[in-house]
Every structure is written in structure tokens, then in C-alpha cells.
Amino acid sequence: MKIATKHLENDKTVSMSEKMDPEEMDLDIGVMHFPGSLVLTVDATRSGHDLTVGVHVEGPCELTCSLCLEEFNNVFEKDFTLHYDIKGLESVVIDPDVRDEIIMENPVRILCRQDCRGLCPFCGANLNHEKCNCKETE
């Protein structure tokens, strides 16, 4: 998203919304996948040579459980604020910073549910759906 700073009035907030293509922003990483567009809503406020951008990102997200490796659907949602020094700039492109914020939200470990039992370390059975015949001492 490109914000034209040249025409922003001092201390007035301008709201904008735009759909983002996760594929174009190279957001398929780790255990988090975005099957559809993300909606980016911003409130930009200029104060002298400073630009403050309140950002809300929301959209469908597919996650992979760290224990049982099953995929499940969720909604990605994040609010954050960006700050820019706009002295001498006619516009600011916020896409790289938005991408960084989304990537930082990528969980290291995620569970499909709190009581996920995971996979049997011996036969690989999903213990959420079946009981295996392996002995715990193997």
C-alpha cells in the first residue's frame, strides 16, 4: 500500500483499505499459510514530518499443528503501528513493514487444540484419532 504524504493535512487522519495478495508478498512460511487475500486497513496521521500509521491486517489462515501435523483453519488478525519520517518524501510504501509484522507473528509452535496428543513416535499413528499398539518402552 502506498500512502501519498504530500496531500495529507497536518493532524488529520485518513483511512484506507486494500486487499493484499499473500503470494505477491511471499508470506507462505513455516506452519502458516494464507489461502486467500488479506485485508489491510490503515489510519494514517501526519504530524509535521512524522507519519503514524495504525494498521489492522485480517484474513483466512491455514496452520499446521506442531504435534500431529494436521492442517486446520484459523483467522489471522493483527494490529500494529508504524512510524515514518516523511521529510522530503511524497509517498511511503508500507508493504515491506507490513510483511515483517506478519512474519514476526509466525508461531514457533502451534497446536490444533490444547489437548492434542500428537503422533506416536514409533508407528506414527495420530493419537487424536486412533490408539496404537506400540509399547511405551520401545
PLY file of the C-alpha trace (Angstrom):
ply
format ascii 1.0
element vertex 138
property float x
property float y
property float z
element edge 137
property int vertex1
property int vertex2
end_header
0.00 0.00 0.00
1.30 3.39 -0.99
0.39 6.39 1.16
0.70 9.77 -0.54
2.10 12.03 2.18
2.23 15.19 0.07
-1.51 15.85 0.34
-2.06 14.75 3.95
-3.17 17.60 6.16
-1.44 18.06 9.49
-3.12 16.26 12.42
-5.90 14.80 10.26
-6.41 11.07 9.97
-7.01 9.43 6.60
-8.41 5.87 6.49
-7.70 3.45 3.66
-8.35 -0.20 2.96
-6.81 -2.59 0.45
-6.67 -6.31 -0.29
-3.21 -7.87 -0.22
-2.16 -10.95 -2.16
-0.11 -13.13 0.24
1.64 -14.81 -2.68
2.91 -11.48 -4.03
4.24 -10.61 -0.57
5.93 -14.03 -0.20
4.11 -14.85 3.03
3.98 -18.66 2.80
6.41 -19.53 5.56
6.71 -22.08 8.31
3.46 -23.54 9.60
1.35 -20.58 8.46
-0.25 -20.42 5.00
-2.67 -17.81 3.63
-5.15 -19.35 1.14
-6.87 -16.07 0.28
-6.43 -12.32 0.30
-5.62 -10.41 3.46
-7.47 -7.16 4.13
-5.22 -4.29 5.15
-6.94 -1.33 6.85
-4.87 1.71 7.83
-5.37 5.02 9.60
-2.60 7.45 8.61
-1.96 10.65 10.55
0.61 13.28 9.63
2.18 15.47 12.31
4.81 17.76 10.81
7.48 15.50 9.31
6.17 12.40 11.09
3.66 9.90 9.77
1.93 7.47 12.12
0.11 4.56 10.53
-2.23 2.36 12.55
-2.57 -0.96 10.74
-5.09 -3.79 11.01
-4.48 -6.98 8.97
-7.07 -9.74 8.76
-7.70 -12.80 6.63
-8.01 -16.58 6.41
-5.04 -18.61 7.59
-4.20 -22.31 7.44
-1.94 -23.63 10.18
-0.16 -26.95 10.71
-0.20 -28.45 14.19
3.29 -28.94 15.59
2.37 -32.22 17.29
0.02 -34.13 14.97
0.89 -32.34 11.70
-2.79 -31.86 10.79
-3.78 -28.68 9.00
-6.57 -26.55 10.40
-8.18 -23.23 9.51
-8.00 -20.09 11.56
-8.32 -16.33 11.11
-5.17 -14.24 11.12
-5.65 -10.88 12.78
-3.06 -8.36 13.93
-2.98 -4.68 14.90
0.23 -2.65 14.97
1.55 0.89 14.49
4.22 2.06 12.07
6.13 5.36 12.26
7.90 7.16 9.41
9.99 10.29 8.98
8.48 11.75 5.82
10.63 14.86 5.45
11.14 15.31 1.70
9.01 12.28 0.76
5.92 12.45 -1.43
4.78 8.95 -0.52
5.55 5.95 1.68
5.17 2.28 0.73
4.33 0.28 3.85
4.22 -3.23 2.31
7.72 -4.36 3.48
6.97 -3.33 7.06
3.56 -5.00 6.98
5.19 -8.20 5.68
7.74 -8.09 8.51
4.98 -7.72 11.12
3.06 -10.68 9.68
6.18 -12.86 9.58
7.01 -11.98 13.20
3.57 -13.35 14.10
4.51 -16.75 12.62
4.27 -19.09 15.61
7.20 -21.31 16.50
4.86 -23.98 17.85
1.13 -24.15 17.34
-1.41 -26.72 18.44
-4.63 -27.69 16.69
-6.19 -27.91 20.16
-4.96 -27.69 23.75
-5.21 -31.44 24.37
-3.52 -32.55 21.12
-1.86 -35.92 21.73
0.38 -35.76 18.65
1.87 -38.69 16.75
3.17 -41.97 18.15
6.97 -41.75 17.99
7.19 -45.41 16.96
4.45 -46.08 14.38
3.41 -42.52 13.50
-0.28 -43.00 14.33
-2.23 -39.83 15.03
-3.14 -40.37 18.68
-6.04 -37.91 18.40
-7.86 -40.33 16.07
-6.59 -43.80 16.92
-4.88 -45.82 19.58
-1.73 -47.61 18.52
-0.45 -50.96 19.80
3.08 -49.77 20.43
4.53 -50.26 23.89
5.75 -47.18 25.69
9.03 -48.92 26.47
10.02 -49.47 22.82
0 1
1 2
2 3
3 4
4 5
5 6
6 7
7 8
8 9
9 10
10 11
11 12
12 13
13 14
14 15
15 16
16 17
17 18
18 19
19 20
20 21
21 22
22 23
23 24
24 25
25 26
26 27
27 28
28 29
29 30
30 31
31 32
32 33
33 34
34 35
35 36
36 37
37 38
38 39
39 40
40 41
41 42
42 43
43 44
44 45
45 46
46 47
47 48
48 49
49 50
50 51
51 52
52 53
53 54
54 55
55 56
56 57
57 58
58 59
59 60
60 61
61 62
62 63
63 64
64 65
65 66
66 67
67 68
68 69
69 70
70 71
71 72
72 73
73 74
74 75
75 76
76 77
77 78
78 79
79 80
80 81
81 82
82 83
83 84
84 85
85 86
86 87
87 88
88 89
89 90
90 91
91 92
92 93
93 94
94 95
95 96
96 97
97 98
98 99
99 100
100 101
101 102
102 103
103 104
104 105
105 106
106 107
107 108
108 109
109 110
110 111
111 112
112 113
113 114
114 115
115 116
116 117
117 118
118 119
119 120
120 121
121 122
122 123
123 124
124 125
125 126
126 127
127 128
128 129
129 130
130 131
131 132
132 133
133 134
134 135
135 136
136 137
